[in-house]
């Protein structure tokens, strides 16, 4: 299994229930839903929806089951950027980059400042 960002090979851990390989750090098996053991010394990083009880990763903003906000303060998890209305987003000026321009005026992928539409 490869990392979708850097294409490095990721170690896969088998689920004790069904044997399917799960990504390291996953809390539940994507195949059978069985809870996977947490890495030693590190508690699972999960949020529980107050509305329906569905479990989600700590980076989730909304419940995938019922759509309720998982953030008590309405904010985003640490490290996430609020891009606002995505209908107004701008693509990176570098025609070879897949990033979009963040609120700081720089590309989210390559970090270059926005210089106008790609040619």
N, C-alpha and C positions, 0 to 999 in steps of 0.2 A: 504494500500500500504506500502511495507517494503523498507527500505534502502538496496540497494544491497550489501553494504559493512558491515554494522553492524546489519542488520535485525531488527532494531528498527522501530516501526510503525511511518510512516510519516503522518502528517495531509494533507488531500486532499481538494482542493478548487474547487467548481464547476464552470464550464464555464457558463457565463450568456447567451450565445447563444444556446449551445446544451445540457448543463447540465452534460457533462462528467467531471470527477474529474481530475484536473491538479495538478502537483507537485508545492509546494510553490516556488515562485521565477521564475516560467516559464513565459516567455513573451507572448507566443502564445499557444493556445489550440492545443494539439496533434491530436485531432479528427477533428475539423472543421477549424482550422487556425485562429480563432477569436483572436484579440489582447486582452490579459488579463491585468487587472489593475496592475500597479507596486505597490510594497509594499510602504506604506506611508513613505515619506521622502527619498526614495531611487529611483533614476532614473533607467529605464530599462538598463540592461547591454548587449547591442547588438552592433554588427559591421555590416556595410553595405558594400557589395562587390562593389568596384569601377567599375568593369567590367560589371556586370549584374544587380546590385541593390538588390540581394538576401540578406536577413537578417540572421545573424548567431550569436550564443552566443559569448561573448567576449573571451572565451577560445579557439575558433576555429582558426586554422592556415590557412586553405584553405576553399574556398567556396564550399559548398555541391552541388550547382547548376552547376557551370562552371569550378571549379577546380583551379581558380586563387588564389594566395596568398592574405590573408587578412592582412598581416603584412607589413607595409610600409618599416620597417627597416630589414625585413626578419628574425627577432628574434622571440622568443617564448613569450607568455604571462608570467607575473610574477608568479613564483612558479612552472612552468612546466620545466621538465628536457629534454634536448636533448639527446636521446640515440643513435643518429647516425644511422648507418646501422643496422637494426634489424636482418639481417641474421647472424650476429656475436654475438647475445645476448647469455648470459649464464643464466641458471636457478639457482635459489637459491640452495645452498648446502644442506639445510634442506629439506629432502625428503617430508615433510608434508606442505611446504610453496609453494604458487603459484607465488611468486615474481621473478623478474629478477634482475641481478646484474647491478647496475647503474655505471656511470662513476667514482664514488668515491670508487668503489670496494665493496659496501655494497648492501644488498638486499633492493629493493624498498618497500617491504611489511613488513618484520620483522626487518630490520636493521642489520642483522648479516653479518659479513664479509664473502667473498667468500673463501671457503677452498677446493675447488675442486668439481667435479661432485658428485651429490647425489648418495648414495649407494643403 
